[in-house]
């Protein structure tokens, strides 16, 4: 099971957009006040990687991922044994009986694949929810540091090709973020339920024995 979520990149993109908006608004205000813009640069990718809260979120995600991987490995072993046993019975069982058992096994295999996909999507959603909190805190802290340093426009590092190193406020932002937010809650993926659109969402887990709703087809 893959454990790497694409949200880290998505979070960085959202933050870049947010910082660009912050910069535009500040620049607009500066223009109205007839003052020169003072630009600050923040390496959002680095902060999302190194922030204490981010590391905690990834650690929690990896714990669940390891548990799920062990569960999948155990089930795969059982299914493999059942498949081998069924193959050995092909010449012993009546054709209709064998066909029925083969269909039952195929359904069991399909259900297993659905469960694996469901666990991965739940884990990804829980990870995204926690990282969104980190992202919001990063935006707030960036605004605070900017005001402290008299900066009225901020841009993300990967949106700028060349800049004076003195414009980089990444360390100041990271230090303040680590002071204000050392960890965030990570919801147990098993307590998530499917929403009307088929995606995971906050809430209690489905009733025992209930099958997860099928995920919407990818376009």
PyMOL CGO cylinders between C-alpha atoms (Angstrom):
from pymol import cmd
from pymol.cgo import CYLINDER

trace = [
    CYLINDER, 0.00, 0.00, 0.00, 1.42, 3.37, -0.92, 0.3, 1, 1, 1, 1, 1, 1,
    CYLINDER, 1.42, 3.37, -0.92, 1.62, 5.75, 2.00, 0.3, 1, 1, 1, 1, 1, 1,
    CYLINDER, 1.62, 5.75, 2.00, 2.81, 8.89, 0.25, 0.3, 1, 1, 1, 1, 1, 1,
    CYLINDER, 2.81, 8.89, 0.25, 0.01, 11.40, -0.09, 0.3, 1, 1, 1, 1, 1, 1,
    CYLINDER, 0.01, 11.40, -0.09, -0.10, 14.05, -2.78, 0.3, 1, 1, 1, 1, 1, 1,
    CYLINDER, -0.10, 14.05, -2.78, -1.47, 16.56, -0.28, 0.3, 1, 1, 1, 1, 1, 1,
    CYLINDER, -1.47, 16.56, -0.28, 1.93, 17.92, 0.71, 0.3, 1, 1, 1, 1, 1, 1,
    CYLINDER, 1.93, 17.92, 0.71, 2.32, 19.24, -2.80, 0.3, 1, 1, 1, 1, 1, 1,
    CYLINDER, 2.32, 19.24, -2.80, -1.30, 20.41, -2.81, 0.3, 1, 1, 1, 1, 1, 1,
    CYLINDER, -1.30, 20.41, -2.81, -0.82, 22.19, 0.51, 0.3, 1, 1, 1, 1, 1, 1,
    CYLINDER, -0.82, 22.19, 0.51, 2.22, 23.97, -0.85, 0.3, 1, 1, 1, 1, 1, 1,
    CYLINDER, 2.22, 23.97, -0.85, 0.24, 25.08, -3.91, 0.3, 1, 1, 1, 1, 1, 1,
    CYLINDER, 0.24, 25.08, -3.91, -2.57, 26.42, -1.73, 0.3, 1, 1, 1, 1, 1, 1,
    CYLINDER, -2.57, 26.42, -1.73, -0.10, 28.26, 0.46, 0.3, 1, 1, 1, 1, 1, 1,
    CYLINDER, -0.10, 28.26, 0.46, 1.61, 29.75, -2.57, 0.3, 1, 1, 1, 1, 1, 1,
    CYLINDER, 1.61, 29.75, -2.57, -1.75, 31.03, -3.76, 0.3, 1, 1, 1, 1, 1, 1,
    CYLINDER, -1.75, 31.03, -3.76, -2.52, 32.36, -0.29, 0.3, 1, 1, 1, 1, 1, 1,
    CYLINDER, -2.52, 32.36, -0.29, 0.82, 34.11, 0.00, 0.3, 1, 1, 1, 1, 1, 1,
    CYLINDER, 0.82, 34.11, 0.00, 0.39, 35.58, -3.45, 0.3, 1, 1, 1, 1, 1, 1,
    CYLINDER, 0.39, 35.58, -3.45, -3.00, 36.96, -2.42, 0.3, 1, 1, 1, 1, 1, 1,
    CYLINDER, -3.00, 36.96, -2.42, -1.46, 38.32, 0.78, 0.3, 1, 1, 1, 1, 1, 1,
    CYLINDER, -1.46, 38.32, 0.78, 1.23, 39.96, -1.28, 0.3, 1, 1, 1, 1, 1, 1,
    CYLINDER, 1.23, 39.96, -1.28, -1.22, 41.43, -3.77, 0.3, 1, 1, 1, 1, 1, 1,
    CYLINDER, -1.22, 41.43, -3.77, -3.44, 42.85, -1.05, 0.3, 1, 1, 1, 1, 1, 1,
    CYLINDER, -3.44, 42.85, -1.05, -0.46, 44.31, 0.78, 0.3, 1, 1, 1, 1, 1, 1,
    CYLINDER, -0.46, 44.31, 0.78, 0.98, 45.72, -2.43, 0.3, 1, 1, 1, 1, 1, 1,
    CYLINDER, 0.98, 45.72, -2.43, -2.38, 47.29, -3.23, 0.3, 1, 1, 1, 1, 1, 1,
    CYLINDER, -2.38, 47.29, -3.23, -2.50, 48.87, 0.21, 0.3, 1, 1, 1, 1, 1, 1,
    CYLINDER, -2.50, 48.87, 0.21, 1.06, 50.08, -0.20, 0.3, 1, 1, 1, 1, 1, 1,
    CYLINDER, 1.06, 50.08, -0.20, 0.19, 51.65, -3.52, 0.3, 1, 1, 1, 1, 1, 1,
    CYLINDER, 0.19, 51.65, -3.52, -2.75, 53.47, -1.97, 0.3, 1, 1, 1, 1, 1, 1,
    CYLINDER, -2.75, 53.47, -1.97, -0.52, 54.70, 0.82, 0.3, 1, 1, 1, 1, 1, 1,
    CYLINDER, -0.52, 54.70, 0.82, 2.11, 55.67, -1.78, 0.3, 1, 1, 1, 1, 1, 1,
    CYLINDER, 2.11, 55.67, -1.78, 4.81, 53.61, -0.09, 0.3, 1, 1, 1, 1, 1, 1,
    CYLINDER, 4.81, 53.61, -0.09, 7.33, 51.29, -1.69, 0.3, 1, 1, 1, 1, 1, 1,
    CYLINDER, 7.33, 51.29, -1.69, 6.53, 47.56, -1.39, 0.3, 1, 1, 1, 1, 1, 1,
    CYLINDER, 6.53, 47.56, -1.39, 8.74, 45.59, 0.99, 0.3, 1, 1, 1, 1, 1, 1,
    CYLINDER, 8.74, 45.59, 0.99, 8.91, 41.99, -0.19, 0.3, 1, 1, 1, 1, 1, 1,
    CYLINDER, 8.91, 41.99, -0.19, 9.47, 38.90, 1.96, 0.3, 1, 1, 1, 1, 1, 1,
    CYLINDER, 9.47, 38.90, 1.96, 10.16, 35.34, 0.76, 0.3, 1, 1, 1, 1, 1, 1,
    CYLINDER, 10.16, 35.34, 0.76, 8.98, 32.17, 2.52, 0.3, 1, 1, 1, 1, 1, 1,
    CYLINDER, 8.98, 32.17, 2.52, 10.06, 28.64, 1.60, 0.3, 1, 1, 1, 1, 1, 1,
    CYLINDER, 10.06, 28.64, 1.60, 6.73, 26.90, 2.20, 0.3, 1, 1, 1, 1, 1, 1,
    CYLINDER, 6.73, 26.90, 2.20, 8.04, 23.52, 1.02, 0.3, 1, 1, 1, 1, 1, 1,
    CYLINDER, 8.04, 23.52, 1.02, 10.83, 23.60, 3.59, 0.3, 1, 1, 1, 1, 1, 1,
    CYLINDER, 10.83, 23.60, 3.59, 8.51, 24.67, 6.38, 0.3, 1, 1, 1, 1, 1, 1,
    CYLINDER, 8.51, 24.67, 6.38, 5.94, 21.96, 5.59, 0.3, 1, 1, 1, 1, 1, 1,
    CYLINDER, 5.94, 21.96, 5.59, 8.79, 19.47, 5.71, 0.3, 1, 1, 1, 1, 1, 1,
    CYLINDER, 8.79, 19.47, 5.71, 10.56, 20.71, 8.85, 0.3, 1, 1, 1, 1, 1, 1,
    CYLINDER, 10.56, 20.71, 8.85, 7.79, 22.10, 11.08, 0.3, 1, 1, 1, 1, 1, 1,
    CYLINDER, 7.79, 22.10, 11.08, 7.29, 20.12, 14.30, 0.3, 1, 1, 1, 1, 1, 1,
    CYLINDER, 7.29, 20.12, 14.30, 3.56, 19.85, 13.67, 0.3, 1, 1, 1, 1, 1, 1,
    CYLINDER, 3.56, 19.85, 13.67, 4.14, 18.53, 10.14, 0.3, 1, 1, 1, 1, 1, 1,
    CYLINDER, 4.14, 18.53, 10.14, 6.57, 15.91, 11.39, 0.3, 1, 1, 1, 1, 1, 1,
    CYLINDER, 6.57, 15.91, 11.39, 4.04, 14.81, 13.99, 0.3, 1, 1, 1, 1, 1, 1,
    CYLINDER, 4.04, 14.81, 13.99, 1.33, 14.48, 11.37, 0.3, 1, 1, 1, 1, 1, 1,
    CYLINDER, 1.33, 14.48, 11.37, 3.55, 12.36, 9.12, 0.3, 1, 1, 1, 1, 1, 1,
    CYLINDER, 3.55, 12.36, 9.12, 4.53, 10.19, 12.08, 0.3, 1, 1, 1, 1, 1, 1,
    CYLINDER, 4.53, 10.19, 12.08, 0.88, 9.50, 12.91, 0.3, 1, 1, 1, 1, 1, 1,
    CYLINDER, 0.88, 9.50, 12.91, 0.10, 8.77, 9.27, 0.3, 1, 1, 1, 1, 1, 1,
    CYLINDER, 0.10, 8.77, 9.27, 3.00, 6.31, 9.07, 0.3, 1, 1, 1, 1, 1, 1,
    CYLINDER, 3.00, 6.31, 9.07, 1.84, 4.50, 12.22, 0.3, 1, 1, 1, 1, 1, 1,
    CYLINDER, 1.84, 4.50, 12.22, -1.57, 3.84, 10.69, 0.3, 1, 1, 1, 1, 1, 1,
    CYLINDER, -1.57, 3.84, 10.69, 0.02, 2.97, 7.35, 0.3, 1, 1, 1, 1, 1, 1,
    CYLINDER, 0.02, 2.97, 7.35, 2.23, 0.36, 8.99, 0.3, 1, 1, 1, 1, 1, 1,
    CYLINDER, 2.23, 0.36, 8.99, -0.76, -1.18, 10.76, 0.3, 1, 1, 1, 1, 1, 1,
    CYLINDER, -0.76, -1.18, 10.76, -2.75, -1.31, 7.54, 0.3, 1, 1, 1, 1, 1, 1,
    CYLINDER, -2.75, -1.31, 7.54, 0.18, -2.80, 5.63, 0.3, 1, 1, 1, 1, 1, 1,
    CYLINDER, 0.18, -2.80, 5.63, 0.44, -5.60, 8.18, 0.3, 1, 1, 1, 1, 1, 1,
    CYLINDER, 0.44, -5.60, 8.18, -3.30, -6.26, 7.92, 0.3, 1, 1, 1, 1, 1, 1,
    CYLINDER, -3.30, -6.26, 7.92, -3.09, -6.33, 4.13, 0.3, 1, 1, 1, 1, 1, 1,
    CYLINDER, -3.09, -6.33, 4.13, -0.11, -8.66, 4.19, 0.3, 1, 1, 1, 1, 1, 1,
    CYLINDER, -0.11, -8.66, 4.19, -1.92, -11.05, 6.52, 0.3, 1, 1, 1, 1, 1, 1,
    CYLINDER, -1.92, -11.05, 6.52, -5.06, -11.07, 4.38, 0.3, 1, 1, 1, 1, 1, 1,
    CYLINDER, -5.06, -11.07, 4.38, -3.07, -11.51, 1.18, 0.3, 1, 1, 1, 1, 1, 1,
    CYLINDER, -3.07, -11.51, 1.18, -1.47, -14.61, 2.68, 0.3, 1, 1, 1, 1, 1, 1,
    CYLINDER, -1.47, -14.61, 2.68, -4.87, -16.08, 3.57, 0.3, 1, 1, 1, 1, 1, 1,
    CYLINDER, -4.87, -16.08, 3.57, -6.27, -15.35, 0.12, 0.3, 1, 1, 1, 1, 1, 1,
    CYLINDER, -6.27, -15.35, 0.12, -3.24, -16.89, -1.55, 0.3, 1, 1, 1, 1, 1, 1,
    CYLINDER, -3.24, -16.89, -1.55, -3.65, -20.07, 0.49, 0.3, 1, 1, 1, 1, 1, 1,
    CYLINDER, -3.65, -20.07, 0.49, -7.35, -20.21, -0.30, 0.3, 1, 1, 1, 1, 1, 1,
    CYLINDER, -7.35, -20.21, -0.30, -6.63, -19.75, -4.00, 0.3, 1, 1, 1, 1, 1, 1,
    CYLINDER, -6.63, -19.75, -4.00, -4.12, -22.61, -3.98, 0.3, 1, 1, 1, 1, 1, 1,
    CYLINDER, -4.12, -22.61, -3.98, -6.55, -24.85, -2.12, 0.3, 1, 1, 1, 1, 1, 1,
    CYLINDER, -6.55, -24.85, -2.12, -9.30, -24.03, -4.60, 0.3, 1, 1, 1, 1, 1, 1,
    CYLINDER, -9.30, -24.03, -4.60, -7.03, -24.83, -7.53, 0.3, 1, 1, 1, 1, 1, 1,
    CYLINDER, -7.03, -24.83, -7.53, -6.25, -28.24, -6.04, 0.3, 1, 1, 1, 1, 1, 1,
    CYLINDER, -6.25, -28.24, -6.04, -9.96, -29.00, -5.78, 0.3, 1, 1, 1, 1, 1, 1,
    CYLINDER, -9.96, -29.00, -5.78, -10.68, -28.28, -9.43, 0.3, 1, 1, 1, 1, 1, 1,
    CYLINDER, -10.68, -28.28, -9.43, -10.37, -31.93, -10.44, 0.3, 1, 1, 1, 1, 1, 1,
    CYLINDER, -10.37, -31.93, -10.44, -12.21, -33.22, -7.36, 0.3, 1, 1, 1, 1, 1, 1,
    CYLINDER, -12.21, -33.22, -7.36, -15.30, -31.05, -7.11, 0.3, 1, 1, 1, 1, 1, 1,
    CYLINDER, -15.30, -31.05, -7.11, -18.25, -31.17, -9.44, 0.3, 1, 1, 1, 1, 1, 1,
    CYLINDER, -18.25, -31.17, -9.44, -18.01, -28.40, -12.07, 0.3, 1, 1, 1, 1, 1, 1,
    CYLINDER, -18.01, -28.40, -12.07, -20.99, -26.48, -10.72, 0.3, 1, 1, 1, 1, 1, 1,
    CYLINDER, -20.99, -26.48, -10.72, -19.73, -26.69, -7.15, 0.3, 1, 1, 1, 1, 1, 1,
    CYLINDER, -19.73, -26.69, -7.15, -16.26, -25.56, -8.17, 0.3, 1, 1, 1, 1, 1, 1,
    CYLINDER, -16.26, -25.56, -8.17, -17.73, -22.69, -10.19, 0.3, 1, 1, 1, 1, 1, 1,
    CYLINDER, -17.73, -22.69, -10.19, -19.75, -21.52, -7.20, 0.3, 1, 1, 1, 1, 1, 1,
    CYLINDER, -19.75, -21.52, -7.20, -16.72, -21.61, -4.89, 0.3, 1, 1, 1, 1, 1, 1,
    CYLINDER, -16.72, -21.61, -4.89, -14.60, -19.82, -7.49, 0.3, 1, 1, 1, 1, 1, 1,
    CYLINDER, -14.60, -19.82, -7.49, -17.18, -17.05, -7.75, 0.3, 1, 1, 1, 1, 1, 1,
    CYLINDER, -17.18, -17.05, -7.75, -17.31, -16.76, -3.97, 0.3, 1, 1, 1, 1, 1, 1,
    CYLINDER, -17.31, -16.76, -3.97, -13.53, -16.44, -3.86, 0.3, 1, 1, 1, 1, 1, 1,
    CYLINDER, -13.53, -16.44, -3.86, -13.52, -13.81, -6.61, 0.3, 1, 1, 1, 1, 1, 1,
    CYLINDER, -13.52, -13.81, -6.61, -16.08, -11.78, -4.64, 0.3, 1, 1, 1, 1, 1, 1,
    CYLINDER, -16.08, -11.78, -4.64, -13.95, -12.09, -1.52, 0.3, 1, 1, 1, 1, 1, 1,
    CYLINDER, -13.95, -12.09, -1.52, -10.94, -10.90, -3.50, 0.3, 1, 1, 1, 1, 1, 1,
    CYLINDER, -10.94, -10.90, -3.50, -12.89, -7.93, -4.90, 0.3, 1, 1, 1, 1, 1, 1,
    CYLINDER, -12.89, -7.93, -4.90, -14.10, -7.00, -1.39, 0.3, 1, 1, 1, 1, 1, 1,
    CYLINDER, -14.10, -7.00, -1.39, -10.51, -7.15, -0.13, 0.3, 1, 1, 1, 1, 1, 1,
    CYLINDER, -10.51, -7.15, -0.13, -9.32, -4.81, -2.89, 0.3, 1, 1, 1, 1, 1, 1,
    CYLINDER, -9.32, -4.81, -2.89, -12.14, -2.39, -2.06, 0.3, 1, 1, 1, 1, 1, 1,
    CYLINDER, -12.14, -2.39, -2.06, -11.20, -2.44, 1.62, 0.3, 1, 1, 1, 1, 1, 1,
    CYLINDER, -11.20, -2.44, 1.62, -7.55, -1.71, 0.83, 0.3, 1, 1, 1, 1, 1, 1,
    CYLINDER, -7.55, -1.71, 0.83, -8.55, 1.26, -1.33, 0.3, 1, 1, 1, 1, 1, 1,
    CYLINDER, -8.55, 1.26, -1.33, -10.96, 2.46, 1.36, 0.3, 1, 1, 1, 1, 1, 1,
    CYLINDER, -10.96, 2.46, 1.36, -8.27, 2.38, 4.05, 0.3, 1, 1, 1, 1, 1, 1,
    CYLINDER, -8.27, 2.38, 4.05, -5.86, 4.33, 1.85, 0.3, 1, 1, 1, 1, 1, 1,
    CYLINDER, -5.86, 4.33, 1.85, -8.44, 7.00, 1.07, 0.3, 1, 1, 1, 1, 1, 1,
    CYLINDER, -8.44, 7.00, 1.07, -9.40, 7.34, 4.74, 0.3, 1, 1, 1, 1, 1, 1,
    CYLINDER, -9.40, 7.34, 4.74, -5.73, 7.68, 5.71, 0.3, 1, 1, 1, 1, 1, 1,
    CYLINDER, -5.73, 7.68, 5.71, -5.12, 10.28, 3.01, 0.3, 1, 1, 1, 1, 1, 1,
    CYLINDER, -5.12, 10.28, 3.01, -8.15, 12.28, 4.15, 0.3, 1, 1, 1, 1, 1, 1,
    CYLINDER, -8.15, 12.28, 4.15, -7.09, 12.25, 7.80, 0.3, 1, 1, 1, 1, 1, 1,
    CYLINDER, -7.09, 12.25, 7.80, -3.62, 13.37, 6.73, 0.3, 1, 1, 1, 1, 1, 1,
    CYLINDER, -3.62, 13.37, 6.73, -5.06, 16.19, 4.64, 0.3, 1, 1, 1, 1, 1, 1,
    CYLINDER, -5.06, 16.19, 4.64, -7.25, 17.42, 7.48, 0.3, 1, 1, 1, 1, 1, 1,
    CYLINDER, -7.25, 17.42, 7.48, -4.30, 17.66, 9.84, 0.3, 1, 1, 1, 1, 1, 1,
    CYLINDER, -4.30, 17.66, 9.84, -2.03, 19.30, 7.29, 0.3, 1, 1, 1, 1, 1, 1,
    CYLINDER, -2.03, 19.30, 7.29, -4.68, 21.91, 6.55, 0.3, 1, 1, 1, 1, 1, 1,
    CYLINDER, -4.68, 21.91, 6.55, -4.40, 23.01, 10.17, 0.3, 1, 1, 1, 1, 1, 1,
    CYLINDER, -4.40, 23.01, 10.17, -0.64, 23.32, 9.77, 0.3, 1, 1, 1, 1, 1, 1,
    CYLINDER, -0.64, 23.32, 9.77, -1.13, 25.30, 6.56, 0.3, 1, 1, 1, 1, 1, 1,
    CYLINDER, -1.13, 25.30, 6.56, -3.56, 27.73, 8.20, 0.3, 1, 1, 1, 1, 1, 1,
    CYLINDER, -3.56, 27.73, 8.20, -1.19, 28.26, 11.12, 0.3, 1, 1, 1, 1, 1, 1,
    CYLINDER, -1.19, 28.26, 11.12, 1.63, 28.90, 8.65, 0.3, 1, 1, 1, 1, 1, 1,
    CYLINDER, 1.63, 28.90, 8.65, -0.41, 31.59, 6.93, 0.3, 1, 1, 1, 1, 1, 1,
    CYLINDER, -0.41, 31.59, 6.93, -1.21, 33.26, 10.26, 0.3, 1, 1, 1, 1, 1, 1,
    CYLINDER, -1.21, 33.26, 10.26, 2.40, 33.16, 11.44, 0.3, 1, 1, 1, 1, 1, 1,
    CYLINDER, 2.40, 33.16, 11.44, 3.67, 34.49, 8.11, 0.3, 1, 1, 1, 1, 1, 1,
    CYLINDER, 3.67, 34.49, 8.11, 1.34, 37.46, 8.47, 0.3, 1, 1, 1, 1, 1, 1,
    CYLINDER, 1.34, 37.46, 8.47, 2.59, 38.11, 12.02, 0.3, 1, 1, 1, 1, 1, 1,
    CYLINDER, 2.59, 38.11, 12.02, 6.27, 37.94, 11.04, 0.3, 1, 1, 1, 1, 1, 1,
    CYLINDER, 6.27, 37.94, 11.04, 5.63, 40.22, 8.08, 0.3, 1, 1, 1, 1, 1, 1,
    CYLINDER, 5.63, 40.22, 8.08, 4.10, 42.88, 10.30, 0.3, 1, 1, 1, 1, 1, 1,
    CYLINDER, 4.10, 42.88, 10.30, 6.97, 42.60, 12.77, 0.3, 1, 1, 1, 1, 1, 1,
    CYLINDER, 6.97, 42.60, 12.77, 9.52, 43.14, 10.00, 0.3, 1, 1, 1, 1, 1, 1,
    CYLINDER, 9.52, 43.14, 10.00, 7.60, 45.85, 8.17, 0.3, 1, 1, 1, 1, 1, 1,
    CYLINDER, 7.60, 45.85, 8.17, 6.98, 43.62, 5.15, 0.3, 1, 1, 1, 1, 1, 1,
    CYLINDER, 6.98, 43.62, 5.15, 3.90, 44.39, 3.09, 0.3, 1, 1, 1, 1, 1, 1,
    CYLINDER, 3.90, 44.39, 3.09, 4.16, 41.71, 0.38, 0.3, 1, 1, 1, 1, 1, 1,
    CYLINDER, 4.16, 41.71, 0.38, 5.08, 38.01, 0.73, 0.3, 1, 1, 1, 1, 1, 1,
    CYLINDER, 5.08, 38.01, 0.73, 5.78, 35.39, -1.93, 0.3, 1, 1, 1, 1, 1, 1,
    CYLINDER, 5.78, 35.39, -1.93, 6.54, 31.68, -1.75, 0.3, 1, 1, 1, 1, 1, 1,
    CYLINDER, 6.54, 31.68, -1.75, 10.13, 30.68, -2.51, 0.3, 1, 1, 1, 1, 1, 1,
    CYLINDER, 10.13, 30.68, -2.51, 9.27, 28.40, -5.42, 0.3, 1, 1, 1, 1, 1, 1,
    CYLINDER, 9.27, 28.40, -5.42, 7.40, 31.24, -7.13, 0.3, 1, 1, 1, 1, 1, 1,
    CYLINDER, 7.40, 31.24, -7.13, 10.51, 33.43, -7.30, 0.3, 1, 1, 1, 1, 1, 1,
    CYLINDER, 10.51, 33.43, -7.30, 13.57, 32.78, -9.47, 0.3, 1, 1, 1, 1, 1, 1,
    CYLINDER, 13.57, 32.78, -9.47, 16.00, 35.36, -8.05, 0.3, 1, 1, 1, 1, 1, 1,
    CYLINDER, 16.00, 35.36, -8.05, 15.90, 37.35, -4.82, 0.3, 1, 1, 1, 1, 1, 1,
    CYLINDER, 15.90, 37.35, -4.82, 18.18, 38.90, -2.24, 0.3, 1, 1, 1, 1, 1, 1,
    CYLINDER, 18.18, 38.90, -2.24, 18.80, 36.44, 0.65, 0.3, 1, 1, 1, 1, 1, 1,
    CYLINDER, 18.80, 36.44, 0.65, 17.99, 39.21, 3.11, 0.3, 1, 1, 1, 1, 1, 1,
    CYLINDER, 17.99, 39.21, 3.11, 14.38, 39.00, 1.91, 0.3, 1, 1, 1, 1, 1, 1,
    CYLINDER, 14.38, 39.00, 1.91, 14.05, 35.40, 3.12, 0.3, 1, 1, 1, 1, 1, 1,
    CYLINDER, 14.05, 35.40, 3.12, 12.00, 35.19, 6.33, 0.3, 1, 1, 1, 1, 1, 1,
    CYLINDER, 12.00, 35.19, 6.33, 11.64, 31.40, 6.28, 0.3, 1, 1, 1, 1, 1, 1,
    CYLINDER, 11.64, 31.40, 6.28, 13.59, 30.78, 9.51, 0.3, 1, 1, 1, 1, 1, 1,
    CYLINDER, 13.59, 30.78, 9.51, 11.69, 33.43, 11.43, 0.3, 1, 1, 1, 1, 1, 1,
    CYLINDER, 11.69, 33.43, 11.43, 8.38, 31.97, 10.24, 0.3, 1, 1, 1, 1, 1, 1,
    CYLINDER, 8.38, 31.97, 10.24, 9.45, 28.40, 11.02, 0.3, 1, 1, 1, 1, 1, 1,
    CYLINDER, 9.45, 28.40, 11.02, 10.66, 29.32, 14.51, 0.3, 1, 1, 1, 1, 1, 1,
    CYLINDER, 10.66, 29.32, 14.51, 7.43, 31.14, 15.35, 0.3, 1, 1, 1, 1, 1, 1,
    CYLINDER, 7.43, 31.14, 15.35, 5.34, 28.31, 13.91, 0.3, 1, 1, 1, 1, 1, 1,
    CYLINDER, 5.34, 28.31, 13.91, 7.17, 25.75, 16.03, 0.3, 1, 1, 1, 1, 1, 1,
    CYLINDER, 7.17, 25.75, 16.03, 6.56, 27.91, 19.09, 0.3, 1, 1, 1, 1, 1, 1,
    CYLINDER, 6.56, 27.91, 19.09, 2.85, 28.38, 18.44, 0.3, 1, 1, 1, 1, 1, 1,
    CYLINDER, 2.85, 28.38, 18.44, 1.99, 24.95, 17.04, 0.3, 1, 1, 1, 1, 1, 1,
    CYLINDER, 1.99, 24.95, 17.04, 3.95, 21.87, 18.11, 0.3, 1, 1, 1, 1, 1, 1,
    CYLINDER, 3.95, 21.87, 18.11, 1.33, 19.31, 17.13, 0.3, 1, 1, 1, 1, 1, 1,
    CYLINDER, 1.33, 19.31, 17.13, -2.16, 18.90, 15.69, 0.3, 1, 1, 1, 1, 1, 1,
    CYLINDER, -2.16, 18.90, 15.69, -4.79, 16.22, 16.16, 0.3, 1, 1, 1, 1, 1, 1,
    CYLINDER, -4.79, 16.22, 16.16, -4.79, 13.32, 13.71, 0.3, 1, 1, 1, 1, 1, 1,
    CYLINDER, -4.79, 13.32, 13.71, -8.20, 11.71, 13.41, 0.3, 1, 1, 1, 1, 1, 1,
    CYLINDER, -8.20, 11.71, 13.41, -8.34, 7.93, 13.44, 0.3, 1, 1, 1, 1, 1, 1,
    CYLINDER, -8.34, 7.93, 13.44, -9.07, 7.00, 9.80, 0.3, 1, 1, 1, 1, 1, 1,
    CYLINDER, -9.07, 7.00, 9.80, -11.32, 4.17, 11.00, 0.3, 1, 1, 1, 1, 1, 1,
    CYLINDER, -11.32, 4.17, 11.00, -13.77, 6.70, 12.51, 0.3, 1, 1, 1, 1, 1, 1,
    CYLINDER, -13.77, 6.70, 12.51, -14.35, 8.37, 9.14, 0.3, 1, 1, 1, 1, 1, 1,
    CYLINDER, -14.35, 8.37, 9.14, -17.44, 7.64, 7.10, 0.3, 1, 1, 1, 1, 1, 1,
    CYLINDER, -17.44, 7.64, 7.10, -18.33, 8.05, 3.46, 0.3, 1, 1, 1, 1, 1, 1,
    CYLINDER, -18.33, 8.05, 3.46, -20.09, 11.24, 2.46, 0.3, 1, 1, 1, 1, 1, 1,
    CYLINDER, -20.09, 11.24, 2.46, -22.83, 11.57, -0.13, 0.3, 1, 1, 1, 1, 1, 1,
    CYLINDER, -22.83, 11.57, -0.13, -20.27, 12.04, -2.91, 0.3, 1, 1, 1, 1, 1, 1,
    CYLINDER, -20.27, 12.04, -2.91, -18.42, 8.86, -1.91, 0.3, 1, 1, 1, 1, 1, 1,
    CYLINDER, -18.42, 8.86, -1.91, -15.42, 10.59, -0.39, 0.3, 1, 1, 1, 1, 1, 1,
    CYLINDER, -15.42, 10.59, -0.39, -14.27, 10.11, 3.22, 0.3, 1, 1, 1, 1, 1, 1,
    CYLINDER, -14.27, 10.11, 3.22, -15.39, 12.71, 5.73, 0.3, 1, 1, 1, 1, 1, 1,
    CYLINDER, -15.39, 12.71, 5.73, -15.42, 13.42, 9.48, 0.3, 1, 1, 1, 1, 1, 1,
    CYLINDER, -15.42, 13.42, 9.48, -17.79, 11.34, 11.55, 0.3, 1, 1, 1, 1, 1, 1,
    CYLINDER, -17.79, 11.34, 11.55, -18.31, 7.99, 13.14, 0.3, 1, 1, 1, 1, 1, 1,
    CYLINDER, -18.31, 7.99, 13.14, -17.36, 4.77, 11.44, 0.3, 1, 1, 1, 1, 1, 1,
    CYLINDER, -17.36, 4.77, 11.44, -20.02, 2.82, 9.51, 0.3, 1, 1, 1, 1, 1, 1,
    CYLINDER, -20.02, 2.82, 9.51, -21.91, 0.14, 11.38, 0.3, 1, 1, 1, 1, 1, 1,
    CYLINDER, -21.91, 0.14, 11.38, -20.06, -3.14, 11.80, 0.3, 1, 1, 1, 1, 1, 1,
    CYLINDER, -20.06, -3.14, 11.80, -20.33, -5.30, 8.71, 0.3, 1, 1, 1, 1, 1, 1,
    CYLINDER, -20.33, -5.30, 8.71, -21.39, -2.42, 6.49, 0.3, 1, 1, 1, 1, 1, 1,
    CYLINDER, -21.39, -2.42, 6.49, -19.52, -2.19, 3.24, 0.3, 1, 1, 1, 1, 1, 1,
    CYLINDER, -19.52, -2.19, 3.24, -17.90, 1.17, 2.38, 0.3, 1, 1, 1, 1, 1, 1,
    CYLINDER, -17.90, 1.17, 2.38, -19.54, 3.06, -0.42, 0.3, 1, 1, 1, 1, 1, 1,
    CYLINDER, -19.54, 3.06, -0.42, -17.80, 2.75, -3.74, 0.3, 1, 1, 1, 1, 1, 1,
    CYLINDER, -17.80, 2.75, -3.74, -15.55, 5.66, -4.62, 0.3, 1, 1, 1, 1, 1, 1,
    CYLINDER, -15.55, 5.66, -4.62, -16.64, 7.77, -7.60, 0.3, 1, 1, 1, 1, 1, 1,
    CYLINDER, -16.64, 7.77, -7.60, -15.07, 6.79, -10.90, 0.3, 1, 1, 1, 1, 1, 1,
    CYLINDER, -15.07, 6.79, -10.90, -12.09, 8.86, -11.88, 0.3, 1, 1, 1, 1, 1, 1,
    CYLINDER, -12.09, 8.86, -11.88, -12.67, 11.01, -14.94, 0.3, 1, 1, 1, 1, 1, 1,
]
cmd.load_cgo(trace, "trace")
